[in-house]
Amino acid sequence: MLHHEAWLEKNGYRSDIHHKKPKGRPISEAMARANGRRSKIRALVEHVFARQKSRMSLFVRTIGIARARTKIGMANLAYNLTRYVRHEGRSASA
């Protein structure tokens, strides 16, 4: 068990770290299913970060954690507002 997974288990968390396939052998069916379940969770979140990075040019080069938090917070706010406007536009036309 990895150090990170041991820490997660000790603190009452369930590990969602993907498993690597054994060297020189195919991945087992159970391991593939477990990785697929973990990927579903990741897929729900990753597109938000990809959108912010590409469309909003989110590249944090600030001096200080407070400025970095502010820049990321503003990007999150802008993303949420665009999602809200798009959602409201769809429901208004229906």
Phi and psi in degrees as GROMACS dihedral restraints (atoms count N, CA, C in turn):
[ dihedral_restraints ]
;  ai    aj    ak    al  type     phi  dphi    fc
    3     4     5     6     1   -68.1    20    10
    4     5     6     7     1   157.3    20    10
    6     7     8     9     1   -58.2    20    10
    7     8     9    10     1   -41.7    20    10
    9    10    11    12     1   -65.4    20    10
   10    11    12    13     1   -42.2    20    10
   12    13    14    15     1   -67.3    20    10
   13    14    15    16     1   -35.9    20    10
   15    16    17    18     1   -63.9    20    10
   16    17    18    19     1   -42.0    20    10
   18    19    20    21     1   -63.4    20    10
   19    20    21    22     1   -43.3    20    10
   21    22    23    24     1   -60.3    20    10
   22    23    24    25     1   -46.5    20    10
   24    25    26    27     1   -64.5    20    10
   25    26    27    28     1   -40.8    20    10
   27    28    29    30     1   -62.6    20    10
   28    29    30    31     1   -33.9    20    10
   30    31    32    33     1   -95.6    20    10
   31    32    33    34     1    11.5    20    10
   33    34    35    36     1    84.1    20    10
   34    35    36    37     1    19.4    20    10
   36    37    38    39     1  -103.7    20    10
   37    38    39    40     1   157.7    20    10
   39    40    41    42     1  -100.5    20    10
   40    41    42    43     1   132.9    20    10
   42    43    44    45     1   -73.1    20    10
   43    44    45    46     1   131.9    20    10
   45    46    47    48     1  -119.4    20    10
   46    47    48    49     1    30.1    20    10
   48    49    50    51     1   -82.4    20    10
   49    50    51    52     1   130.5    20    10
   51    52    53    54     1   -64.3    20    10
   52    53    54    55     1   149.3    20    10
   54    55    56    57     1   -95.5    20    10
   55    56    57    58     1   140.0    20    10
   57    58    59    60     1   -84.2    20    10
   58    59    60    61     1   149.8    20    10
   60    61    62    63     1   -75.0    20    10
   61    62    63    64     1   151.8    20    10
   63    64    65    66     1   -64.8    20    10
   64    65    66    67     1   142.9    20    10
   66    67    68    69     1   -64.5    20    10
   67    68    69    70     1   127.0    20    10
   69    70    71    72     1    80.5    20    10
   70    71    72    73     1     4.0    20    10
   72    73    74    75     1  -132.3    20    10
   73    74    75    76     1   156.3    20    10
   75    76    77    78     1   -73.0    20    10
   76    77    78    79     1   157.7    20    10
   78    79    80    81     1   -71.9    20    10
   79    80    81    82     1   141.7    20    10
   81    82    83    84     1   -73.9    20    10
   82    83    84    85     1   157.6    20    10
   84    85    86    87     1   -61.1    20    10
   85    86    87    88     1   -42.3    20    10
   87    88    89    90     1   -64.9    20    10
   88    89    90    91     1   -40.5    20    10
   90    91    92    93     1   -67.7    20    10
   91    92    93    94     1   -38.4    20    10
   93    94    95    96     1   -64.7    20    10
   94    95    96    97     1   -41.0    20    10
   96    97    98    99     1   -65.1    20    10
   97    98    99   100     1   -42.0    20    10
   99   100   101   102     1   -63.3    20    10
  100   101   102   103     1   -43.0    20    10
  102   103   104   105     1   -65.1    20    10
  103   104   105   106     1   -36.3    20    10
  105   106   107   108     1   -63.8    20    10
  106   107   108   109     1   -40.2    20    10
  108   109   110   111     1   -63.8    20    10
  109   110   111   112     1   -40.9    20    10
  111   112   113   114     1   -67.0    20    10
  112   113   114   115     1   -35.7    20    10
  114   115   116   117     1   -67.9    20    10
  115   116   117   118     1   -31.1    20    10
  117   118   119   120     1   -60.4    20    10
  118   119   120   121     1   -42.9    20    10
  120   121   122   123     1   -64.8    20    10
  121   122   123   124     1   -44.8    20    10
  123   124   125   126     1   -64.2    20    10
  124   125   126   127     1   -38.9    20    10
  126   127   128   129     1   -64.0    20    10
  127   128   129   130     1   -30.3    20    10
  129   130   131   132     1   -67.9    20    10
  130   131   132   133     1   -26.5    20    10
  132   133   134   135     1  -101.7    20    10
  133   134   135   136     1   -37.4    20    10
  135   136   137   138     1   -61.4    20    10
  136   137   138   139     1   -34.4    20    10
  138   139   140   141     1   -65.3    20    10
  139   140   141   142     1   -28.9    20    10
  141   142   143   144     1   -64.2    20    10
  142   143   144   145     1   -46.4    20    10
  144   145   146   147     1   -68.2    20    10
  145   146   147   148     1   -38.5    20    10
  147   148   149   150     1   -63.7    20    10
  148   149   150   151     1   -40.6    20    10
  150   151   152   153     1   -64.8    20    10
  151   152   153   154     1   -43.7    20    10
  153   154   155   156     1   -64.9    20    10
  154   155   156   157     1   -37.8    20    10
  156   157   158   159     1   -70.5    20    10
  157   158   159   160     1   -41.9    20    10
  159   160   161   162     1   -86.3    20    10
  160   161   162   163     1   -54.0    20    10
  162   163   164   165     1   -77.5    20    10
  163   164   165   166     1   -34.5    20    10
  165   166   167   168     1  -100.2    20    10
  166   167   168   169     1     4.1    20    10
  168   169   170   171     1    51.7    20    10
  169   170   171   172     1    44.7    20    10
  171   172   173   174     1   -77.2    20    10
  172   173   174   175     1   106.2    20    10
  174   175   176   177     1  -139.9    20    10
  175   176   177   178     1   109.5    20    10
  177   178   179   180     1   -86.9    20    10
  178   179   180   181     1   108.6    20    10
  180   181   182   183     1  -131.4    20    10
  181   182   183   184     1    76.7    20    10
  183   184   185   186     1  -122.1    20    10
  184   185   186   187     1   162.4    20    10
  186   187   188   189     1   -99.1    20    10
  187   188   189   190     1   115.8    20    10
  189   190   191   192     1   102.5    20    10
  190   191   192   193     1   142.6    20    10
  192   193   194   195     1   -69.4    20    10
  193   194   195   196     1   -31.7    20    10
  195   196   197   198     1   -64.0    20    10
  196   197   198   199     1   -42.9    20    10
  198   199   200   201     1   -68.4    20    10
  199   200   201   202     1   -37.5    20    10
  201   202   203   204     1   -64.2    20    10
  202   203   204   205     1   -44.6    20    10
  204   205   206   207     1   -60.9    20    10
  205   206   207   208     1   -40.4    20    10
  207   208   209   210     1   -64.5    20    10
  208   209   210   211     1   -44.5    20    10
  210   211   212   213     1   -63.9    20    10
  211   212   213   214     1   -43.8    20    10
  213   214   215   216     1   -66.8    20    10
  214   215   216   217     1   -40.1    20    10
  216   217   218   219     1   -62.1    20    10
  217   218   219   220     1   -40.7    20    10
  219   220   221   222     1   -66.9    20    10
  220   221   222   223     1   -38.5    20    10
  222   223   224   225     1   -64.6    20    10
  223   224   225   226     1   -40.8    20    10
  225   226   227   228     1   -62.9    20    10
  226   227   228   229     1   -42.1    20    10
  228   229   230   231     1   -63.2    20    10
  229   230   231   232     1   -44.9    20    10
  231   232   233   234     1   -63.1    20    10
  232   233   234   235     1   -41.7    20    10
  234   235   236   237     1   -62.4    20    10
  235   236   237   238     1   -46.3    20    10
  237   238   239   240     1   -64.5    20    10
  238   239   240   241     1   -37.6    20    10
  240   241   242   243     1   -66.3    20    10
  241   242   243   244     1   -41.6    20    10
  243   244   245   246     1   -65.5    20    10
  244   245   246   247     1   -37.4    20    10
  246   247   248   249     1   -64.7    20    10
  247   248   249   250     1   -41.1    20    10
  249   250   251   252     1   -63.3    20    10
  250   251   252   253     1   -47.0    20    10
  252   253   254   255     1   -62.2    20    10
  253   254   255   256     1   -42.0    20    10
  255   256   257   258     1   -64.5    20    10
  256   257   258   259     1   -41.5    20    10
  258   259   260   261     1   -65.5    20    10
  259   260   261   262     1   -43.6    20    10
  261   262   263   264     1   -65.7    20    10
  262   263   264   265     1   -37.3    20    10
  264   265   266   267     1   -64.1    20    10
  265   266   267   268     1   -36.9    20    10
  267   268   269   270     1   -70.1    20    10
  268   269   270   271     1   -40.3    20    10
  270   271   272   273     1   -75.4    20    10
  271   272   273   274     1   -27.3    20    10
  273   274   275   276     1   -72.2    20    10
  274   275   276   277     1   -34.3    20    10
  276   277   278   279     1   -82.4    20    10
  277   278   279   280     1   -14.9    20    10
